[in-house]
Amino acid sequence: MRNRILDLNMLLTLVTIADTGTVTAAAERLAYTQSTVSMQLNRLEAALGVPLHEKDGRRIRFTAEGQKLVGYARKMLELNNEAIDDVQQRQVSGELNLGIPEDYAFLLTSVLSHFNRQFPAVQLQVTCRSSVELVKQVQAGNMDLAVVTRQARSPGGEVIRREPLMWAVGANAQPSLTDPIPLAFYSPGADVFRDVAEQALTNAGRDWRMAYSSQSMTGLMPVVAAGLAVAVITRNMLTPQLRVLDERNGMPALQYVEIALHRPPGRPSEPAKQLAELIRSHLSTEEERPDLSWRP
């Protein structure tokens, strides 16, 4: 039986298309021409004998086989990089300061664990503050990387993920949903959540009032779980203590928020470069891929 070997360069192209969503964006990231990206994707399909994608306007939508191969490709590329680092005994060292809001920390658990295993000589410091404050710290050069909620009034950063917003109340109790609806927000830095919620309620002709505010979602949880207010959360903030409200409950649909990666100007350090790539590859998934547009 003849050997069947997948080309890692083609797999890298496949993963980059999955992360960026279009041939054009993938070509820009890889420094290829668009025709080269398309050719590599077509050659990969020809080698496997199955269709991996279909066009959806300018975007690329993967078939079930394509999605499966993307998963394998990520593992193979990661193993390839680990093998090179191990054989070359590459030592990346230094200090690295990462900023994340408290409520996004769970998104990076596997990323930070992987980074620590791969680069044990790097002294990583993680700081949890509001998105607004973290962006200021990056711009001042006091922080190497920050993963934040993208601000509508000052976008900036590299959008790496979209998170759907939803209304949440206690799993066993909820407030009256008659106007004005009692809302709970965590602040500072939750202006995006509030703006999206206020716009949706205004468009629906509904009124609301601020019932409770806290510095984090953790502080809001007892109030929302007790049925005293409605919170606005991302899908990944949903816990067993909460349940979701939607149009069937009389609440208007909410838009997405964007999660962005901020870095200071200039050439990044090697630790910052490696962590940024890990964050990008782990958070930019097929399901949550950003479309690079803000929709207030």
Solvent accessible surface area in square Angstrom, and as a share of the most:
residue,aa,sasa,rsa
1,M,205,0.91
2,R,192,0.70
3,N,126,0.65
4,R,183,0.67
5,I,153,0.77
6,L,50,0.25
7,D,61,0.32
8,L,65,0.32
9,N,90,0.46
10,M,22,0.10
11,L,0,0.00
12,L,71,0.35
13,T,1,0.00
14,L,1,0.00
15,V,13,0.08
16,T,6,0.03
17,I,0,0.00
18,A,0,0.00
19,D,12,0.06
20,T,19,0.11
21,G,0,0.00
22,T,21,0.12
23,V,19,0.11
24,T,42,0.24
25,A,24,0.19
26,A,0,0.00
27,A,4,0.03
28,E,135,0.61
29,R,107,0.39
30,L,32,0.16
31,A,94,0.73
32,Y,77,0.29
33,T,86,0.50
34,Q,97,0.43
35,S,83,0.53
36,T,38,0.22
37,V,0,0.00
38,S,41,0.27
39,M,97,0.43
40,Q,24,0.11
41,L,5,0.03
42,N,81,0.42
43,R,124,0.45
44,L,2,0.01
45,E,28,0.13
46,A,82,0.63
47,A,79,0.62
48,L,69,0.35
49,G,64,0.61
50,V,57,0.32
51,P,90,0.56
52,L,1,0.01
53,H,39,0.17
54,E,91,0.41
55,K,135,0.57
56,D,66,0.34
57,G,68,0.65
58,R,192,0.70
59,R,74,0.27
60,I,3,0.01
61,R,127,0.46
62,F,7,0.03
63,T,29,0.17
64,A,75,0.59
65,E,83,0.37
66,G,0,0.00
67,Q,89,0.40
68,K,134,0.57
69,L,18,0.09
70,V,11,0.06
71,G,32,0.31
72,Y,125,0.47
73,A,0,0.00
74,R,61,0.22
75,K,138,0.59
76,M,70,0.31
77,L,28,0.14
78,E,67,0.30
79,L,117,0.58
80,N,49,0.25
81,N,79,0.40
82,E,64,0.29
83,A,49,0.38
84,I,81,0.41
85,D,23,0.12
86,D,109,0.56
87,V,124,0.71
88,Q,123,0.55
89,Q,146,0.65
90,R,98,0.36
91,Q,135,0.60
92,V,10,0.06
93,S,69,0.44
94,G,34,0.33
95,E,134,0.60
96,L,2,0.01
97,N,32,0.16
98,L,0,0.00
99,G,0,0.00
100,I,3,0.01
101,P,16,0.10
102,E,85,0.38
103,D,18,0.09
104,Y,4,0.01
105,A,38,0.29
106,F,86,0.36
107,L,25,0.12
108,L,1,0.00
109,T,89,0.52
110,S,67,0.43
111,V,0,0.00
112,L,36,0.18
113,S,52,0.34
114,H,13,0.06
115,F,2,0.01
116,N,94,0.48
117,R,165,0.60
118,Q,49,0.22
119,F,8,0.03
120,P,98,0.62
121,A,43,0.34
122,V,12,0.07
123,Q,126,0.56
124,L,56,0.28
125,Q,108,0.48
126,V,60,0.34
127,T,22,0.13
128,C,68,0.41
129,R,112,0.41
130,S,26,0.17
131,S,5,0.03
132,V,51,0.29
133,E,58,0.26
134,L,0,0.00
135,V,19,0.11
136,K,115,0.49
137,Q,38,0.17
138,V,4,0.02
139,Q,130,0.58
140,A,69,0.54
141,G,53,0.51
142,N,92,0.47
143,M,8,0.04
144,D,44,0.23
145,L,0,0.00
146,A,0,0.00
147,V,1,0.00
148,V,0,0.00
149,T,9,0.05
150,R,38,0.14
151,Q,21,0.09
152,A,35,0.27
153,R,182,0.66
154,S,75,0.48
155,P,56,0.35
156,G,42,0.40
157,G,42,0.41
158,E,49,0.22
159,V,15,0.08
160,I,2,0.01
161,R,25,0.09
162,R,42,0.15
163,E,1,0.00
164,P,26,0.16
165,L,9,0.04
166,M,36,0.16
167,W,4,0.01
168,A,0,0.00
169,V,0,0.00
170,G,0,0.00
171,A,35,0.27
172,N,150,0.77
173,A,38,0.29
174,Q,70,0.31
175,P,15,0.10
176,S,74,0.48
177,L,34,0.17
178,T,97,0.56
179,D,68,0.35
180,P,60,0.38
181,I,0,0.00
182,P,9,0.05
183,L,0,0.00
184,A,1,0.01
185,F,9,0.04
186,Y,28,0.11
187,S,43,0.28
188,P,82,0.51
189,G,12,0.12
190,A,7,0.05
191,D,68,0.35
192,V,2,0.01
193,F,5,0.02
194,R,97,0.35
195,D,41,0.21
196,V,3,0.02
197,A,0,0.00
198,E,71,0.32
199,Q,85,0.38
200,A,13,0.10
201,L,0,0.00
202,T,87,0.51
203,N,112,0.58
204,A,53,0.41
205,G,64,0.62
206,R,60,0.22
207,D,79,0.41
208,W,44,0.15
209,R,120,0.44
210,M,79,0.35
211,A,38,0.29
212,Y,84,0.32
213,S,60,0.39
214,S,22,0.14
215,Q,139,0.62
216,S,16,0.10
217,M,9,0.04
218,T,91,0.53
219,G,28,0.27
220,L,2,0.01
221,M,39,0.17
222,P,89,0.56
223,V,24,0.14
224,V,0,0.00
225,A,33,0.25
226,A,58,0.45
227,G,9,0.09
228,L,110,0.55
229,A,0,0.00
230,V,0,0.00
231,A,0,0.00
232,V,4,0.03
233,I,0,0.00
234,T,1,0.01
235,R,108,0.40
236,N,57,0.29
237,M,12,0.05
238,L,73,0.36
239,T,44,0.26
240,P,118,0.74
241,Q,94,0.42
242,L,10,0.05
243,R,89,0.33
244,V,59,0.34
245,L,3,0.01
246,D,37,0.19
247,E,108,0.48
248,R,217,0.79
249,N,65,0.33
250,G,43,0.42
251,M,2,0.01
252,P,21,0.13
253,A,68,0.53
254,L,28,0.14
255,Q,81,0.36
256,Y,87,0.33
257,V,0,0.00
258,E,4,0.02
259,I,0,0.00
260,A,0,0.00
261,L,3,0.02
262,H,17,0.08
263,R,100,0.37
264,P,40,0.25
265,P,126,0.79
266,G,66,0.63
267,R,234,0.86
268,P,56,0.35
269,S,53,0.34
270,E,65,0.29
271,P,8,0.05
272,A,3,0.03
273,K,115,0.49
274,Q,36,0.16
275,L,0,0.00
276,A,1,0.01
277,E,92,0.41
278,L,21,0.11
279,I,0,0.00
280,R,26,0.09
281,S,34,0.22
282,H,62,0.28
283,L,5,0.03
284,S,3,0.02
285,T,40,0.23
286,E,45,0.20
287,E,137,0.62
288,E,8,0.04
289,R,27,0.10
290,P,9,0.06
291,D,38,0.20
292,L,115,0.57
293,S,48,0.31
294,W,54,0.19
295,R,129,0.47
296,P,101,0.64
